[in-house]
């Protein structure tokens, strides 16, 4: 386990009193509350990589959002991404507090089993399926060249989101993957997870999985897109639709139909981590009921 003092360095080179550095211990503590396994081995928790793989900000939403992304690994291959982030508390009862929200997406092809002792739960119904990426060429023999190929393929994906106010935000792929796994022990020869981020900041709104897989003795590129945003998403590749997520009764703000995506507000805290209130999400109130800590 990496000491917390070392984790703080990973947030960046900014001043020690930046919000990200103050909130990182809170984010890390929340991530450790989750035990994630695959359905075929439910009693064997996957590895939580202790350092965040990405820090982001979105100054245009909810008074300014900031957070980090953690990854859970299965034999070196990412099985789940978890985003823990915060924004100023909207509740007048807790001025100066920060609302912590959790956002998850399953990445493993197998269904995940997730346990956590809290109001809010994530229960995926299936894994994340891959599809052959057409016209992508053949994966190269060397890991270095395959990375260049994946970066080039990621650039072919563009898109936009439409928020609850009907405002459009363009998406752009980050040139560097959030996580690269060229030596995964099972399932693939090489792979990486890229992000399509909003032009409102660096907030990842779509996860793009690119993998080189051997099938029938030949290597081929496969891909999957994962929703990492709570409103409308449109993704294209080379001008053709590659992924769409439109709000509906079965695809509401907190989850998609397969529950591979899940998000919820979870608590209100001070910057030093003191819990002021819990937030309990329900079907009637998806934005959460405030539960003071003394009422838990």
ZIPE-V521318 format. One record per residue. RES is the residue in three letters. SS is DSSP state (H for helix, E for strand, - for the rest). PHI is phi in whole degrees, 0 to 359 (* if undefined). OMEGA is omega as a letter, one per 20 degrees, with the letter a starting at -180 (NA if undefined). Layout:
# ZIPE-V521318
RES,SS,PHI,OMEGA
RES,SS,PHI,OMEGA
This chain:
# ZIPE-V521318
UNK,-,*,r
UNK,-,283,r
UNK,-,301,a
UNK,H,300,r
UNK,H,300,r
UNK,H,287,r
UNK,H,298,a
UNK,H,298,r
UNK,H,294,a
UNK,H,292,a
UNK,-,293,r
UNK,-,147,a
UNK,-,257,a
UNK,-,285,r
UNK,-,301,a
UNK,-,295,a
UNK,-,262,r
UNK,-,293,a
UNK,H,301,a
UNK,H,300,a
UNK,H,291,r
UNK,H,290,a
UNK,H,272,a
UNK,H,305,r
UNK,H,301,r
UNK,H,293,a
UNK,H,299,a
UNK,H,295,r
UNK,H,299,r
UNK,H,296,a
UNK,H,299,a
UNK,H,288,r
UNK,-,289,a
UNK,-,266,r
UNK,E,249,a
UNK,E,239,r
UNK,E,220,r
UNK,E,261,a
UNK,-,298,a
UNK,-,283,r
UNK,E,217,a
UNK,-,294,a
UNK,-,262,r
UNK,-,242,a
UNK,-,300,r
UNK,-,285,a
UNK,E,278,r
UNK,E,273,r
UNK,-,288,a
UNK,-,291,r
UNK,-,269,r
UNK,-,298,r
UNK,-,268,a
UNK,E,196,r
UNK,E,243,a
UNK,E,220,r
UNK,E,214,r
UNK,E,220,a
UNK,-,289,a
UNK,-,269,a
UNK,-,236,r
UNK,-,51,r
UNK,-,78,a
UNK,-,108,r
UNK,E,252,r
UNK,E,211,a
UNK,E,194,a
UNK,E,224,r
UNK,E,242,r
UNK,E,252,r
UNK,E,231,r
UNK,E,254,a
UNK,E,250,r
UNK,E,239,a
UNK,-,54,r
UNK,-,87,a
UNK,E,257,a
UNK,E,295,a
UNK,E,257,r
UNK,E,202,r
UNK,E,249,r
UNK,E,232,r
UNK,E,256,r
UNK,E,248,a
UNK,E,217,a
UNK,E,217,r
UNK,E,207,r
UNK,E,304,a
UNK,-,297,r
UNK,-,279,a
UNK,-,275,r
UNK,H,295,r
UNK,H,286,a
UNK,H,228,r
UNK,-,296,a
UNK,-,85,r
UNK,-,280,r
UNK,E,236,r
UNK,E,274,r
UNK,E,267,r
UNK,E,236,r
UNK,E,243,a
UNK,E,218,a
UNK,E,229,r
UNK,E,215,r
UNK,E,286,r
UNK,-,244,a
UNK,-,287,r
UNK,-,296,r
UNK,-,269,r
UNK,-,297,r
UNK,E,267,r
UNK,E,246,a
UNK,E,241,r
UNK,E,235,a
UNK,-,197,a
UNK,-,269,a
UNK,-,194,r
UNK,-,304,a
UNK,-,270,a
UNK,-,231,r
UNK,-,238,a
UNK,-,230,r
UNK,-,301,r
UNK,-,263,r
UNK,-,199,r
UNK,-,270,a
UNK,-,261,a
UNK,-,283,r
UNK,-,259,r
UNK,E,226,r
UNK,E,295,r
UNK,-,270,a
UNK,-,291,r
UNK,-,56,a
UNK,-,259,a
UNK,-,78,a
UNK,-,256,r
UNK,-,303,a
UNK,-,287,a
UNK,-,284,a
UNK,-,263,a
UNK,H,296,a
UNK,H,296,r
UNK,H,290,r
UNK,H,297,r
UNK,H,297,r
UNK,H,299,r
UNK,H,297,a
UNK,H,296,r
UNK,H,298,r
UNK,H,294,r
UNK,H,294,a
UNK,H,299,r
UNK,H,295,a
UNK,-,283,a
UNK,E,262,r
UNK,E,224,r
UNK,E,172,r
UNK,E,202,r
UNK,E,242,r
UNK,E,232,a
UNK,-,275,a
UNK,-,293,r
UNK,-,265,r
UNK,-,67,r
UNK,-,265,a
UNK,E,270,r
UNK,E,232,a
UNK,E,283,r
UNK,E,249,r
UNK,E,224,r
UNK,E,281,r
UNK,-,287,a
UNK,-,289,a
UNK,-,257,r
UNK,-,295,r
UNK,-,294,r
UNK,E,207,a
UNK,E,242,a
UNK,-,221,a
UNK,-,280,a
UNK,-,233,r
UNK,-,300,a
UNK,-,283,a
UNK,-,222,r
UNK,-,94,a
UNK,-,217,r
UNK,-,276,a
UNK,E,200,r
UNK,E,188,r
UNK,E,202,r
UNK,E,248,r
UNK,E,256,r
UNK,E,233,r
UNK,E,261,a
UNK,E,251,a
UNK,E,282,r
UNK,-,285,r
UNK,-,285,a
UNK,E,176,r
UNK,-,236,a
UNK,-,287,r
UNK,E,291,a
UNK,E,254,r
UNK,E,222,r
UNK,E,263,a
UNK,E,243,r
UNK,E,263,r
UNK,E,238,a
UNK,E,221,r
UNK,E,264,a
UNK,E,233,r
UNK,E,269,r
UNK,E,220,a
UNK,-,54,r
UNK,-,80,a
UNK,E,235,r
UNK,E,272,r
UNK,E,214,r
UNK,E,270,r
UNK,E,234,a
UNK,E,213,r
UNK,E,207,r
UNK,E,248,r
UNK,E,236,r
UNK,E,296,r
UNK,-,224,a
UNK,-,208,a
UNK,-,263,r
UNK,-,226,a
UNK,E,277,a
UNK,E,228,r
UNK,E,224,r
UNK,E,235,r
UNK,E,237,r
UNK,E,230,a
UNK,-,54,r
UNK,-,83,r
UNK,E,249,a
UNK,E,299,r
UNK,E,243,a
UNK,E,196,r
UNK,E,220,r
UNK,E,222,a
UNK,-,242,a
UNK,-,303,r
UNK,-,201,r
UNK,-,297,r
UNK,-,263,r
UNK,-,228,a
UNK,-,277,a
UNK,-,308,a
UNK,-,276,a
UNK,E,199,r
UNK,-,262,a
UNK,-,302,a
UNK,-,272,a
UNK,-,59,r
UNK,-,291,r
UNK,E,252,r
UNK,E,207,r
UNK,E,213,r
UNK,E,196,r
UNK,E,288,a
UNK,E,238,a
UNK,E,194,r
UNK,E,240,a
UNK,E,226,r
UNK,-,275,a
UNK,-,291,r
UNK,-,266,r
UNK,-,96,r
UNK,-,292,a
UNK,E,278,r
UNK,E,268,a
UNK,E,198,r
UNK,E,265,r
UNK,E,236,a
UNK,E,252,r
UNK,-,277,r
UNK,-,226,r
UNK,-,295,r
UNK,-,282,r
UNK,-,226,a
UNK,-,289,r
UNK,-,271,r
UNK,-,100,r
UNK,E,270,r
UNK,E,282,r
UNK,E,239,r
UNK,E,305,a
UNK,H,300,a
UNK,H,288,a
UNK,H,260,a
UNK,-,296,NA
